[in-house]
């Protein structure tokens, strides 16, 4: 996580890819370059598919450019 948090300081470009749903297969959507919001990073636990607790990190990322509105509405829809 430190690599991601300190990306700008270490001249590392972060590129954000997302997948809407596992049911869609292996397709990912490229949203562009992003930087972490260091004020919004939180460590937590979640259960995996076997109900075992695993550590996860939640963070806000700021995109360098706006997402295309058509792609945004597709990703945000619950269909």
PDB file of N, CA, C and O in Angstrom:
ATOM      1  N   UNK A   1       0.812  -1.180   0.000  1.00  0.00           N
ATOM      2  CA  UNK A   1       0.000   0.000   0.000  1.00  0.00           C
ATOM      3  C   UNK A   1       0.865   1.257   0.000  1.00  0.00           C
ATOM      4  O   UNK A   1       0.490   2.276  -0.580  1.00  0.00           O
ATOM      5  N   UNK A   2       2.006   1.179   0.644  1.00  0.00           N
ATOM      6  CA  UNK A   2       2.874   2.355   0.696  1.00  0.00           C
ATOM      7  C   UNK A   2       3.283   2.799  -0.706  1.00  0.00           C
ATOM      8  O   UNK A   2       3.420   3.997  -0.957  1.00  0.00           O
ATOM      9  N   UNK A   3       3.477   1.859  -1.612  1.00  0.00           N
ATOM     10  CA  UNK A   3       3.829   2.199  -2.992  1.00  0.00           C
ATOM     11  C   UNK A   3       2.728   3.033  -3.636  1.00  0.00           C
ATOM     12  O   UNK A   3       3.008   4.014  -4.325  1.00  0.00           O
ATOM     13  N   UNK A   4       1.489   2.646  -3.412  1.00  0.00           N
ATOM     14  CA  UNK A   4       0.358   3.392  -3.978  1.00  0.00           C
ATOM     15  C   UNK A   4       0.223   4.752  -3.299  1.00  0.00           C
ATOM     16  O   UNK A   4       0.056   5.771  -3.970  1.00  0.00           O
ATOM     17  N   UNK A   5       0.294   4.766  -1.972  1.00  0.00           N
ATOM     18  CA  UNK A   5       0.134   6.013  -1.227  1.00  0.00           C
ATOM     19  C   UNK A   5       1.196   7.039  -1.612  1.00  0.00           C
ATOM     20  O   UNK A   5       0.897   8.229  -1.713  1.00  0.00           O
ATOM     21  N   UNK A   6       2.426   6.592  -1.828  1.00  0.00           N
ATOM     22  CA  UNK A   6       3.536   7.494  -2.151  1.00  0.00           C
ATOM     23  C   UNK A   6       3.844   7.542  -3.643  1.00  0.00           C
ATOM     24  O   UNK A   6       4.959   7.895  -4.026  1.00  0.00           O
ATOM     25  N   UNK A   7       2.896   7.201  -4.476  1.00  0.00           N
ATOM     26  CA  UNK A   7       3.122   7.126  -5.925  1.00  0.00           C
ATOM     27  C   UNK A   7       3.639   8.439  -6.504  1.00  0.00           C
ATOM     28  O   UNK A   7       4.621   8.432  -7.246  1.00  0.00           O
ATOM     29  N   UNK A   8       3.010   9.548  -6.188  1.00  0.00           N
ATOM     30  CA  UNK A   8       3.428  10.835  -6.752  1.00  0.00           C
ATOM     31  C   UNK A   8       4.847  11.186  -6.326  1.00  0.00           C
ATOM     32  O   UNK A   8       5.653  11.641  -7.138  1.00  0.00           O
ATOM     33  N   UNK A   9       5.147  10.971  -5.051  1.00  0.00           N
ATOM     34  CA  UNK A   9       6.477  11.284  -4.523  1.00  0.00           C
ATOM     35  C   UNK A   9       7.544  10.432  -5.206  1.00  0.00           C
ATOM     36  O   UNK A   9       8.673  10.887  -5.393  1.00  0.00           O
ATOM     37  N   UNK A  10       7.198   9.211  -5.576  1.00  0.00           N
ATOM     38  CA  UNK A  10       8.159   8.285  -6.182  1.00  0.00           C
ATOM     39  C   UNK A  10       8.062   8.212  -7.706  1.00  0.00           C
ATOM     40  O   UNK A  10       8.614   7.302  -8.326  1.00  0.00           O
ATOM     41  N   UNK A  11       7.362   9.169  -8.302  1.00  0.00           N
ATOM     42  CA  UNK A  11       7.200   9.232  -9.768  1.00  0.00           C
ATOM     43  C   UNK A  11       6.631   7.946 -10.353  1.00  0.00           C
ATOM     44  O   UNK A  11       7.111   7.459 -11.376  1.00  0.00           O
ATOM     45  N   UNK A  12       5.612   7.400  -9.705  1.00  0.00           N
ATOM     46  CA  UNK A  12       4.931   6.202 -10.193  1.00  0.00           C
ATOM     47  C   UNK A  12       3.548   6.607 -10.690  1.00  0.00           C
ATOM     48  O   UNK A  12       2.785   7.242  -9.962  1.00  0.00           O
ATOM     49  N   UNK A  13       3.228   6.245 -11.913  1.00  0.00           N
ATOM     50  CA  UNK A  13       1.909   6.523 -12.471  1.00  0.00           C
ATOM     51  C   UNK A  13       0.947   5.419 -12.062  1.00  0.00           C
ATOM     52  O   UNK A  13       1.242   4.237 -12.237  1.00  0.00           O
ATOM     53  N   UNK A  14      -0.190   5.799 -11.523  1.00  0.00           N
ATOM     54  CA  UNK A  14      -1.243   4.843 -11.187  1.00  0.00           C
ATOM     55  C   UNK A  14      -2.321   4.921 -12.254  1.00  0.00           C
ATOM     56  O   UNK A  14      -2.820   6.003 -12.562  1.00  0.00           O
ATOM     57  N   UNK A  15      -2.680   3.781 -12.814  1.00  0.00           N
ATOM     58  CA  UNK A  15      -3.731   3.710 -13.821  1.00  0.00           C
ATOM     59  C   UNK A  15      -4.860   2.866 -13.239  1.00  0.00           C
ATOM     60  O   UNK A  15      -4.631   1.770 -12.728  1.00  0.00           O
ATOM     61  N   UNK A  16      -6.081   3.391 -13.321  1.00  0.00           N
ATOM     62  CA  UNK A  16      -7.224   2.741 -12.694  1.00  0.00           C
ATOM     63  C   UNK A  16      -8.041   1.956 -13.717  1.00  0.00           C
ATOM     64  O   UNK A  16      -8.542   2.510 -14.695  1.00  0.00           O
ATOM     65  N   UNK A  17      -8.160   0.662 -13.466  1.00  0.00           N
ATOM     66  CA  UNK A  17      -9.000  -0.238 -14.246  1.00  0.00           C
ATOM     67  C   UNK A  17     -10.046  -0.794 -13.296  1.00  0.00           C
ATOM     68  O   UNK A  17      -9.725  -1.128 -12.155  1.00  0.00           O
ATOM     69  N   UNK A  18     -11.288  -0.898 -13.743  1.00  0.00           N
ATOM     70  CA  UNK A  18     -12.341  -1.469 -12.900  1.00  0.00           C
ATOM     71  C   UNK A  18     -13.116  -2.523 -13.664  1.00  0.00           C
ATOM     72  O   UNK A  18     -13.121  -2.556 -14.895  1.00  0.00           O
ATOM     73  N   UNK A  19     -13.765  -3.376 -12.905  1.00  0.00           N
ATOM     74  CA  UNK A  19     -14.670  -4.366 -13.485  1.00  0.00           C
ATOM     75  C   UNK A  19     -16.017  -4.125 -12.833  1.00  0.00           C
ATOM     76  O   UNK A  19     -16.111  -4.046 -11.608  1.00  0.00           O
ATOM     77  N   UNK A  20     -17.072  -4.006 -13.648  1.00  0.00           N
ATOM     78  CA  UNK A  20     -18.390  -3.720 -13.110  1.00  0.00           C
ATOM     79  C   UNK A  20     -18.891  -4.871 -12.254  1.00  0.00           C
ATOM     80  O   UNK A  20     -19.390  -4.659 -11.149  1.00  0.00           O
ATOM     81  N   UNK A  21     -18.758  -6.080 -12.761  1.00  0.00           N
ATOM     82  CA  UNK A  21     -19.317  -7.240 -12.057  1.00  0.00           C
ATOM     83  C   UNK A  21     -18.588  -8.487 -12.534  1.00  0.00           C
ATOM     84  O   UNK A  21     -18.224  -8.581 -13.706  1.00  0.00           O
ATOM     85  N   UNK A  22     -18.373  -9.438 -11.645  1.00  0.00           N
ATOM     86  CA  UNK A  22     -17.724 -10.691 -12.032  1.00  0.00           C
ATOM     87  C   UNK A  22     -18.540 -11.460 -13.064  1.00  0.00           C
ATOM     88  O   UNK A  22     -17.985 -12.244 -13.834  1.00  0.00           O
ATOM     89  N   UNK A  23     -19.861 -11.241 -13.084  1.00  0.00           N
ATOM     90  CA  UNK A  23     -20.722 -11.939 -14.046  1.00  0.00           C
ATOM     91  C   UNK A  23     -20.461 -11.505 -15.485  1.00  0.00           C
ATOM     92  O   UNK A  23     -20.885 -12.185 -16.418  1.00  0.00           O
ATOM     93  N   UNK A  24     -19.768 -10.381 -15.677  1.00  0.00           N
ATOM     94  CA  UNK A  24     -19.484  -9.890 -17.029  1.00  0.00           C
ATOM     95  C   UNK A  24     -18.282 -10.576 -17.664  1.00  0.00           C
ATOM     96  O   UNK A  24     -17.984 -10.341 -18.835  1.00  0.00           O
ATOM     97  N   UNK A  25     -17.602 -11.402 -16.922  1.00  0.00           N
ATOM     98  CA  UNK A  25     -16.414 -12.057 -17.455  1.00  0.00           C
ATOM     99  C   UNK A  25     -15.166 -11.300 -17.062  1.00  0.00           C
ATOM    100  O   UNK A  25     -15.104 -10.699 -15.989  1.00  0.00           O
ATOM    101  N   UNK A  26     -14.175 -11.331 -17.926  1.00  0.00           N
ATOM    102  CA  UNK A  26     -12.877 -10.749 -17.604  1.00  0.00           C
ATOM    103  C   UNK A  26     -12.646  -9.348 -18.113  1.00  0.00           C
ATOM    104  O   UNK A  26     -11.519  -8.856 -18.052  1.00  0.00           O
ATOM    105  N   UNK A  27     -13.684  -8.681 -18.620  1.00  0.00           N
ATOM    106  CA  UNK A  27     -13.505  -7.341 -19.177  1.00  0.00           C
ATOM    107  C   UNK A  27     -13.328  -6.291 -18.092  1.00  0.00           C
ATOM    108  O   UNK A  27     -14.081  -6.242 -17.120  1.00  0.00           O
ATOM    109  N   UNK A  28     -12.305  -5.445 -18.282  1.00  0.00           N
ATOM    110  CA  UNK A  28     -12.054  -4.321 -17.395  1.00  0.00           C
ATOM    111  C   UNK A  28     -12.207  -3.036 -18.194  1.00  0.00           C
ATOM    112  O   UNK A  28     -12.043  -3.031 -19.414  1.00  0.00           O
ATOM    113  N   UNK A  29     -12.523  -1.942 -17.498  1.00  0.00           N
ATOM    114  CA  UNK A  29     -12.670  -0.639 -18.126  1.00  0.00           C
ATOM    115  C   UNK A  29     -11.581   0.277 -17.581  1.00  0.00           C
ATOM    116  O   UNK A  29     -11.364   0.352 -16.371  1.00  0.00           O
ATOM    117  N   UNK A  30     -10.901   0.970 -18.486  1.00  0.00           N
ATOM    118  CA  UNK A  30      -9.828   1.880 -18.100  1.00  0.00           C
ATOM    119  C   UNK A  30     -10.430   3.244 -17.803  1.00  0.00           C
ATOM    120  O   UNK A  30     -11.108   3.825 -18.650  1.00  0.00           O
ATOM    121  N   UNK A  31     -10.185   3.757 -16.604  1.00  0.00           N
ATOM    122  CA  UNK A  31     -10.720   5.057 -16.220  1.00  0.00           C
ATOM    123  C   UNK A  31      -9.680   6.165 -16.263  1.00  0.00           C
ATOM    124  O   UNK A  31     -10.038   7.340 -16.177  1.00  0.00           O
ATOM    125  N   UNK A  32      -8.408   5.826 -16.395  1.00  0.00           N
ATOM    126  CA  UNK A  32      -7.377   6.849 -16.506  1.00  0.00           C
ATOM    127  C   UNK A  32      -6.417   6.837 -15.334  1.00  0.00           C
ATOM    128  O   UNK A  32      -6.435   5.935 -14.498  1.00  0.00           O
ATOM    129  N   UNK A  33      -5.578   7.862 -15.293  1.00  0.00           N
ATOM    130  CA  UNK A  33      -4.601   7.985 -14.214  1.00  0.00           C
ATOM    131  C   UNK A  33      -5.275   8.546 -12.970  1.00  0.00           C
ATOM    132  O   UNK A  33      -6.220   9.330 -13.058  1.00  0.00           O
ATOM    133  N   UNK A  34      -4.772   8.133 -11.810  1.00  0.00           N
ATOM    134  CA  UNK A  34      -5.367   8.549 -10.545  1.00  0.00           C
ATOM    135  C   UNK A  34      -4.288   8.760  -9.494  1.00  0.00           C
ATOM    136  O   UNK A  34      -3.165   8.268  -9.609  1.00  0.00           O
ATOM    137  N   UNK A  35      -4.670   9.507  -8.470  1.00  0.00           N
ATOM    138  CA  UNK A  35      -3.806   9.699  -7.303  1.00  0.00           C
ATOM    139  C   UNK A  35      -4.627   9.413  -6.054  1.00  0.00           C
ATOM    140  O   UNK A  35      -5.813   9.739  -6.011  1.00  0.00           O
ATOM    141  N   UNK A  36      -4.015   8.806  -5.031  1.00  0.00           N
ATOM    142  CA  UNK A  36      -4.749   8.531  -3.800  1.00  0.00           C
ATOM    143  C   UNK A  36      -4.988   9.799  -2.994  1.00  0.00           C
ATOM    144  O   UNK A  36      -4.149  10.699  -2.966  1.00  0.00           O
ATOM    145  N   UNK A  37      -6.139   9.858  -2.342  1.00  0.00           N
ATOM    146  CA  UNK A  37      -6.454  10.926  -1.398  1.00  0.00           C
ATOM    147  C   UNK A  37      -5.965  10.440  -0.037  1.00  0.00           C
ATOM    148  O   UNK A  37      -6.625   9.621   0.602  1.00  0.00           O
ATOM    149  N   UNK A  38      -4.826  10.934   0.403  1.00  0.00           N
ATOM    150  CA  UNK A  38      -4.191  10.426   1.617  1.00  0.00           C
ATOM    151  C   UNK A  38      -5.028  10.638   2.870  1.00  0.00           C
ATOM    152  O   UNK A  38      -4.752  10.024   3.900  1.00  0.00           O
ATOM    153  N   UNK A  39      -6.040  11.488   2.806  1.00  0.00           N
ATOM    154  CA  UNK A  39      -6.909  11.738   3.959  1.00  0.00           C
ATOM    155  C   UNK A  39      -7.999  10.676   4.079  1.00  0.00           C
ATOM    156  O   UNK A  39      -8.664  10.601   5.113  1.00  0.00           O
ATOM    157  N   UNK A  40      -8.195   9.866   3.064  1.00  0.00           N
ATOM    158  CA  UNK A  40      -9.284   8.889   3.050  1.00  0.00           C
ATOM    159  C   UNK A  40      -8.767   7.479   2.793  1.00  0.00           C
ATOM    160  O   UNK A  40      -9.128   6.849   1.799  1.00  0.00           O
ATOM    161  N   UNK A  41      -7.922   6.991   3.692  1.00  0.00           N
ATOM    162  CA  UNK A  41      -7.393   5.631   3.600  1.00  0.00           C
ATOM    163  C   UNK A  41      -7.718   4.922   4.902  1.00  0.00           C
ATOM    164  O   UNK A  41      -7.432   5.424   5.989  1.00  0.00           O
ATOM    165  N   UNK A  42      -8.320   3.742   4.775  1.00  0.00           N
ATOM    166  CA  UNK A  42      -8.757   3.018   5.966  1.00  0.00           C
ATOM    167  C   UNK A  42      -8.513   1.529   5.787  1.00  0.00           C
ATOM    168  O   UNK A  42      -8.860   0.959   4.753  1.00  0.00           O
ATOM    169  N   UNK A  43      -7.922   0.903   6.786  1.00  0.00           N
ATOM    170  CA  UNK A  43      -7.744  -0.544   6.764  1.00  0.00           C
ATOM    171  C   UNK A  43      -8.944  -1.191   7.438  1.00  0.00           C
ATOM    172  O   UNK A  43      -9.443  -0.687   8.444  1.00  0.00           O
ATOM    173  N   UNK A  44      -9.408  -2.310   6.883  1.00  0.00           N
ATOM    174  CA  UNK A  44     -10.581  -3.004   7.415  1.00  0.00           C
ATOM    175  C   UNK A  44     -10.427  -4.501   7.177  1.00  0.00           C
ATOM    176  O   UNK A  44      -9.421  -4.954   6.632  1.00  0.00           O
ATOM    177  N   UNK A  45     -11.424  -5.252   7.587  1.00  0.00           N
ATOM    178  CA  UNK A  45     -11.486  -6.688   7.326  1.00  0.00           C
ATOM    179  C   UNK A  45     -12.748  -6.991   6.539  1.00  0.00           C
ATOM    180  O   UNK A  45     -13.778  -6.344   6.727  1.00  0.00           O
ATOM    181  N   UNK A  46     -12.663  -7.979   5.659  1.00  0.00           N
ATOM    182  CA  UNK A  46     -13.854  -8.458   4.950  1.00  0.00           C
ATOM    183  C   UNK A  46     -13.758  -9.972   4.855  1.00  0.00           C
ATOM    184  O   UNK A  46     -12.681 -10.549   5.002  1.00  0.00           O
ATOM    185  N   UNK A  47     -14.891 -10.603   4.607  1.00  0.00           N
ATOM    186  CA  UNK A  47     -14.895 -12.062   4.491  1.00  0.00           C
ATOM    187  C   UNK A  47     -14.725 -12.470   3.041  1.00  0.00           C
ATOM    188  O   UNK A  47     -15.342 -11.899   2.142  1.00  0.00           O
ATOM    189  N   UNK A  48     -13.871 -13.476   2.825  1.00  0.00           N
ATOM    190  CA  UNK A  48     -13.698 -14.006   1.483  1.00  0.00           C
ATOM    191  C   UNK A  48     -14.805 -15.023   1.193  1.00  0.00           C
ATOM    192  O   UNK A  48     -15.725 -15.186   1.995  1.00  0.00           O
ATOM    193  N   UNK A  49     -14.718 -15.702   0.059  1.00  0.00           N
ATOM    194  CA  UNK A  49     -15.783 -16.635  -0.336  1.00  0.00           C
ATOM    195  C   UNK A  49     -15.906 -17.822   0.612  1.00  0.00           C
ATOM    196  O   UNK A  49     -16.911 -18.532   0.593  1.00  0.00           O
ATOM    197  N   UNK A  50     -14.873 -18.044   1.452  1.00  0.00           N
ATOM    198  CA  UNK A  50     -14.915 -19.134   2.436  1.00  0.00           C
ATOM    199  C   UNK A  50     -15.227 -18.622   3.838  1.00  0.00           C
ATOM    200  O   UNK A  50     -15.046 -19.338   4.823  1.00  0.00           O
ATOM    201  N   UNK A  51     -15.694 -17.387   3.920  1.00  0.00           N
ATOM    202  CA  UNK A  51     -16.043 -16.711   5.185  1.00  0.00           C
ATOM    203  C   UNK A  51     -14.836 -16.477   6.090  1.00  0.00           C
ATOM    204  O   UNK A  51     -14.997 -16.262   7.291  1.00  0.00           O
ATOM    205  N   UNK A  52     -13.644 -16.517   5.531  1.00  0.00           N
ATOM    206  CA  UNK A  52     -12.434 -16.206   6.287  1.00  0.00           C
ATOM    207  C   UNK A  52     -12.197 -14.696   6.204  1.00  0.00           C
ATOM    208  O   UNK A  52     -12.290 -14.112   5.124  1.00  0.00           O
ATOM    209  N   UNK A  53     -11.892 -14.065   7.337  1.00  0.00           N
ATOM    210  CA  UNK A  53     -11.622 -12.633   7.327  1.00  0.00           C
ATOM    211  C   UNK A  53     -10.250 -12.358   6.726  1.00  0.00           C
ATOM    212  O   UNK A  53      -9.255 -12.990   7.078  1.00  0.00           O
ATOM    213  N   UNK A  54     -10.229 -11.399   5.813  1.00  0.00           N
ATOM    214  CA  UNK A  54      -8.983 -11.000   5.166  1.00  0.00           C
ATOM    215  C   UNK A  54      -8.847  -9.481   5.272  1.00  0.00           C
ATOM    216  O   UNK A  54      -9.851  -8.769   5.280  1.00  0.00           O
ATOM    217  N   UNK A  55      -7.608  -8.979   5.353  1.00  0.00           N
ATOM    218  CA  UNK A  55      -7.417  -7.525   5.440  1.00  0.00           C
ATOM    219  C   UNK A  55      -7.619  -6.870   4.067  1.00  0.00           C
ATOM    220  O   UNK A  55      -7.189  -7.398   3.042  1.00  0.00           O
ATOM    221  N   UNK A  56      -8.275  -5.723   4.074  1.00  0.00           N
ATOM    222  CA  UNK A  56      -8.471  -4.924   2.863  1.00  0.00           C
ATOM    223  C   UNK A  56      -8.190  -3.463   3.205  1.00  0.00           C
ATOM    224  O   UNK A  56      -8.182  -3.075   4.373  1.00  0.00           O
ATOM    225  N   UNK A  57      -7.963  -2.678   2.185  1.00  0.00           N
ATOM    226  CA  UNK A  57      -7.762  -1.240   2.365  1.00  0.00           C
ATOM    227  C   UNK A  57      -8.777  -0.520   1.491  1.00  0.00           C
ATOM    228  O   UNK A  57      -8.926  -0.829   0.309  1.00  0.00           O
ATOM    229  N   UNK A  58      -9.473   0.440   2.083  1.00  0.00           N
ATOM    230  CA  UNK A  58     -10.401   1.302   1.349  1.00  0.00           C
ATOM    231  C   UNK A  58      -9.722   2.659   1.178  1.00  0.00           C
ATOM    232  O   UNK A  58      -9.150   3.194   2.128  1.00  0.00           O
ATOM    233  N   UNK A  59      -9.784   3.209  -0.021  1.00  0.00           N
ATOM    234  CA  UNK A  59      -9.224   4.543  -0.239  1.00  0.00           C
ATOM    235  C   UNK A  59      -9.964   5.253  -1.353  1.00  0.00           C
ATOM    236  O   UNK A  59     -10.533   4.623  -2.244  1.00  0.00           O
ATOM    237  N   UNK A  60      -9.949   6.556  -1.290  1.00  0.00           N
ATOM    238  CA  UNK A  60     -10.495   7.375  -2.365  1.00  0.00           C
ATOM    239  C   UNK A  60      -9.370   7.665  -3.344  1.00  0.00           C
ATOM    240  O   UNK A  60      -8.233   7.916  -2.943  1.00  0.00           O
ATOM    241  N   UNK A  61      -9.693   7.628  -4.619  1.00  0.00           N
ATOM    242  CA  UNK A  61      -8.731   7.971  -5.656  1.00  0.00           C
ATOM    243  C   UNK A  61      -9.282   9.152  -6.449  1.00  0.00           C
ATOM    244  O   UNK A  61     -10.471   9.194  -6.767  1.00  0.00           O
ATOM    245  N   UNK A  62      -8.425  10.096  -6.761  1.00  0.00           N
ATOM    246  CA  UNK A  62      -8.809  11.248  -7.573  1.00  0.00           C
ATOM    247  C   UNK A  62      -8.312  11.015  -8.996  1.00  0.00           C
ATOM    248  O   UNK A  62      -7.112  10.865  -9.226  1.00  0.00           O
ATOM    249  N   UNK A  63      -9.237  10.986  -9.940  1.00  0.00           N
ATOM    250  CA  UNK A  63      -8.864  10.808 -11.344  1.00  0.00           C
ATOM    251  C   UNK A  63      -8.336  12.110 -11.923  1.00  0.00           C
ATOM    252  O   UNK A  63      -8.812  13.188 -11.565  1.00  0.00           O
ATOM    253  N   UNK A  64      -7.357  12.018 -12.814  1.00  0.00           N
ATOM    254  CA  UNK A  64      -6.810  13.216 -13.458  1.00  0.00           C
ATOM    255  C   UNK A  64      -7.804  13.816 -14.437  1.00  0.00           C
ATOM    256  O   UNK A  64      -7.830  15.032 -14.623  1.00  0.00           O
ATOM    257  N   UNK A  65      -8.623  12.981 -15.067  1.00  0.00           N
ATOM    258  CA  UNK A  65      -9.603  13.453 -16.045  1.00  0.00           C
ATOM    259  C   UNK A  65     -10.962  12.831 -15.737  1.00  0.00           C
ATOM    260  O   UNK A  65     -11.050  11.746 -15.164  1.00  0.00           O
ATOM    261  N   UNK A  66     -11.995  13.525 -16.121  1.00  0.00           N
ATOM    262  CA  UNK A  66     -13.352  13.025 -15.907  1.00  0.00           C
ATOM    263  C   UNK A  66     -13.591  11.767 -16.737  1.00  0.00           C
ATOM    264  O   UNK A  66     -13.033  11.609 -17.822  1.00  0.00           O
ATOM    265  N   UNK A  67     -14.421  10.887 -16.215  1.00  0.00           N
ATOM    266  CA  UNK A  67     -14.809   9.674 -16.932  1.00  0.00           C
ATOM    267  C   UNK A  67     -15.879  10.047 -17.956  1.00  0.00           C
ATOM    268  O   UNK A  67     -16.757  10.863 -17.676  1.00  0.00           O
ATOM    269  N   UNK A  68     -15.801   9.451 -19.132  1.00  0.00           N
ATOM    270  CA  UNK A  68     -16.828   9.654 -20.155  1.00  0.00           C
ATOM    271  C   UNK A  68     -18.197   9.388 -19.537  1.00  0.00           C
ATOM    272  O   UNK A  68     -18.378   8.378 -18.858  1.00  0.00           O
ATOM    273  N   UNK A  69     -19.167  10.280 -19.763  1.00  0.00           N
ATOM    274  CA  UNK A  69     -20.468  10.159 -19.095  1.00  0.00           C
ATOM    275  C   UNK A  69     -21.203   8.867 -19.459  1.00  0.00           C
ATOM    276  O   UNK A  69     -21.892   8.299 -18.612  1.00  0.00           O
ATOM    277  N   UNK A  70     -21.073   8.401 -20.681  1.00  0.00           N
ATOM    278  CA  UNK A  70     -21.738   7.165 -21.088  1.00  0.00           C
ATOM    279  C   UNK A  70     -21.163   5.975 -20.300  1.00  0.00           C
ATOM    280  O   UNK A  70     -21.915   5.134 -19.809  1.00  0.00           O
ATOM    281  N   UNK A  71     -19.847   5.911 -20.186  1.00  0.00           N
ATOM    282  CA  UNK A  71     -19.205   4.845 -19.420  1.00  0.00           C
ATOM    283  C   UNK A  71     -19.576   4.951 -17.945  1.00  0.00           C
ATOM    284  O   UNK A  71     -19.861   3.940 -17.303  1.00  0.00           O
ATOM    285  N   UNK A  72     -19.573   6.167 -17.404  1.00  0.00           N
ATOM    286  CA  UNK A  72     -19.932   6.351 -16.004  1.00  0.00           C
ATOM    287  C   UNK A  72     -21.344   5.829 -15.724  1.00  0.00           C
ATOM    288  O   UNK A  72     -21.549   5.093 -14.759  1.00  0.00           O
ATOM    289  N   UNK A  73     -22.303   6.199 -16.547  1.00  0.00           N
ATOM    290  CA  UNK A  73     -23.688   5.758 -16.318  1.00  0.00           C
ATOM    291  C   UNK A  73     -23.821   4.250 -16.466  1.00  0.00           C
ATOM    292  O   UNK A  73     -24.608   3.630 -15.750  1.00  0.00           O
ATOM    293  N   UNK A  74     -23.072   3.652 -17.374  1.00  0.00           N
ATOM    294  CA  UNK A  74     -23.097   2.196 -17.517  1.00  0.00           C
ATOM    295  C   UNK A  74     -22.547   1.531 -16.261  1.00  0.00           C
ATOM    296  O   UNK A  74     -23.155   0.596 -15.740  1.00  0.00           O
ATOM    297  N   UNK A  75     -21.420   1.996 -15.778  1.00  0.00           N
ATOM    298  CA  UNK A  75     -20.798   1.411 -14.595  1.00  0.00           C
ATOM    299  C   UNK A  75     -21.678   1.612 -13.356  1.00  0.00           C
ATOM    300  O   UNK A  75     -21.820   0.707 -12.535  1.00  0.00           O
ATOM    301  N   UNK A  76     -22.258   2.791 -13.233  1.00  0.00           N
ATOM    302  CA  UNK A  76     -23.056   3.118 -12.048  1.00  0.00           C
ATOM    303  C   UNK A  76     -24.433   2.459 -12.050  1.00  0.00           C
ATOM    304  O   UNK A  76     -25.065   2.352 -10.999  1.00  0.00           O
ATOM    305  N   UNK A  77     -24.903   2.016 -13.214  1.00  0.00           N
ATOM    306  CA  UNK A  77     -26.227   1.401 -13.275  1.00  0.00           C
ATOM    307  C   UNK A  77     -26.197   0.030 -12.604  1.00  0.00           C
ATOM    308  O   UNK A  77     -25.147  -0.605 -12.508  1.00  0.00           O
ATOM    309  N   UNK A  78     -27.342  -0.405 -12.153  1.00  0.00           N
ATOM    310  CA  UNK A  78     -27.431  -1.702 -11.464  1.00  0.00           C
ATOM    311  C   UNK A  78     -27.896  -2.802 -12.396  1.00  0.00           C
ATOM    312  O   UNK A  78     -28.300  -3.868 -11.933  1.00  0.00           O
ATOM    313  N   UNK A  79     -27.850  -2.573 -13.664  1.00  0.00           N
ATOM    314  CA  UNK A  79     -28.263  -3.599 -14.635  1.00  0.00           C
ATOM    315  C   UNK A  79     -27.169  -4.575 -14.910  1.00  0.00           C
ATOM    316  O   UNK A  79     -27.351  -5.499 -15.702  1.00  0.00           O
TER     317      UNK A  79
END
